[in-house]
């Protein structure tokens, strides 16, 4: 069996040209046995996963050469492990962010629902009969407040009906969420096959008389 003299493309993954050069030199001099054992490399592996470079790891562990550490990283696939861990962390962070946003939306919409239930009835009664009903506690009292309410109403309506400006003027996040995708719209429902008694009979096991 020929001795291993070069790293494969997969083993070079994530290493710089200099690290590949040093790892290859250490491999040709010491063979694959020149790599650190898992137990011996545990602390180094941990530092690498946390983002430290091979050069910095070598500074913290001067009893190992950069070539030895680089060879270990190549043969053990440290770079791939780090990428997987980073992607997993990113997915977890995204999931937490999404959950946090949904919680905030739920909280704010619930707060608005409470405010609507609390003040809407009083407003409607006053509008219908302003003489015999008290003024509602929540109301516009000056032109600035009127302008703020009008602008807020415009933004809500524009955002929900696609009344924006520019490239996104015809887009509506609300209607997009309620509209099925083109693939789903064009997908025809599957028709149930006609029931065939002969197929059912053919699928049944043949009696043997030994039951």
Beta strands, then each sheet from edge to edge (+ up, - down):
end
